Amino acid sequence: MMLQPFSLPGCLVQFAVAILATVCFAVAFQTPRRHFWCCGLTGAVGWLVYILCTAAGLSGPVATLVAALPLTGLARFFAIAHRAPLTLFLLCGIFPLVPGAGIYYTAYYLLTNQETLFAAKGVETLKIAVALALGIAIVCSIPLPGRWSRRQYRGPKPN
């Protein structure tokens, strides 16, 4: 794994643009105003991790998987802190990582009868989508601390 050239100012600009893009998506998604900046921060953290992973030489699907982990963790934190649904922060937060261009080019290559490019771009896009879903599933499967205390859980009901 060879480290690629990395620019801190460029990274900060991309972080700010990711916040703005995610907040704009939250507006389009009709998220309540009090959640805009949390949604923006969630998306920007995911994008920052993705940029750092690709700069470290990881492939797109692996970088997406690694970026989905802190993104989903932050979305869970904001959902608990704001007493809001997890999907509110998660759907807005994954916006920068969704392979929209890959889907577009897959369809473009299909329509222009470029079978080799269609297959290559389609497989790459599918890998990224699966990595995103897998990262979300991994974090969401971690139980929250104190969720099942003895007072709350009394075991199975007797017959």
N, C-alpha and C positions, 0 to 999 in steps of 0.2 A: 504494500500500500504506500504509494508515493504521494507526498503532500503537494498539492497544486498551489500556484500563486494565490495569495490571499490578500485582500485589501480591506482594512478596517473601515475606511470611509464608505466604500461601496457596500459593505455589509450593513452599516448603519442606515444608509439610504434605502436598501432593500427592506430592512426591518420597518422603517417608517412607512414605506409604500405598502407593505403587507398589512400594517395596522389600518391604513386608509382604505385599502381594498376590502378588508374584512368588515370594517365598519359600514362601508357602502353596501356590501352584501347583507349585512344585518338590517340596514334600512329597507332594502328591497324585500327582505324576509319578514318585515314588520315586527322586528324585535322591539320590546319596550326600550325607551330611551335610556333608562338607568343601567341597562346591560350593554350598551354600545361599546364602551371602552374595554370591558372584560372580554367581549367577543373579539375585539380587535387585538388585544394582547394575546389571547389564545391562538389566533391565526398567525400572528407575528412570531411567537415563540416556536410554533411548528415550522414555519418557513425558515427561521434562523437556524434551527437544528438541521433542517434539510440542506441548507447552503453550506453549513460547516461539514456535514457528512460528505457532500459531493466534492468539496474542496479537499477533503482528506482522501479522495479517490474511490469512495464507495459508489456502487452502481445506483441507478435511479430507484429500482424497487427496494433495495436494502436501505438506502437513505430515507425513503418514504416510510418504511417500517420503523426505523429508529426515530424519525420525526413524529410519527403518530403516537408514540408512547408518552412523551412529556405533554404533547398537545391534549391527549385524552385525560391525562392526570390533572392538568390545569383546568380542563372543562369540568371534571368531576368536582374539583375544589370550588370553583365558582358556582356550580349548581348547588352545593351544600351551603356555601356562605351566603348566597342570595336567595336561597329557598325557591329555586326555579328548576324547571326540567333540564336534565342533562342535554337533551337534544338541542335546546336553544343555543347553548355555547358550542356544542360539538359540530352541528351542521354549519354554523358560521365559521368556526375555527378550521375546519378541513378544507374550506374553499380554496386557499392558496395551493394545496397539495393535490387537488383533484386533477387527473390527467386530461383536461379539456382539449388541449392541442393534440394530444395523442389520439383521442377519439375522432377529432376532426380529420386528421391526416389519414387515419384508418379508413374512414368513410370516403375520403377523397381518392385514395389509392384504389379502393374498391370500384368506385364509379368511373375511374379512368383506366380500368383494366390493367393495373400494374400489380399483378398477383404477388410477386416476390416482396415488394415494398409493403403491400397490404398485409401479408402474413407476418412480416417482421415487426411492423408498427403495431399490429393488432396484438401480438404476443407480448410485446413490451408494455403496452397499455393495460392489458389484462393482468400482468405481473404487478404493476403499480397499484391497480385497483384492489387486488387481493392482498397486497402488503398493507394497504391502508385499512382494509377491513380487519385483517389479522391483528394489527397494532391496536385498533380500537377494542377488539374482542379480548385481547390479552389484559389490557388495563381494566376493562369493565368486569372481568372475571375475578379480580382481586377483591376480596371482601373488605368492607369498611370496618374500621375498628369500633368495637362497642355496639355493633349492629344487633347482635343476638345476646342480650344479657340474660341472666337466669330469670329475672322478673318477666321478661318478654316471652321467652321460649319455655314452654312447659312440656315439651316432648309430644309424641304422637298421641292422639286421642284414643282412649281405650274403647274397645268394641262394646 
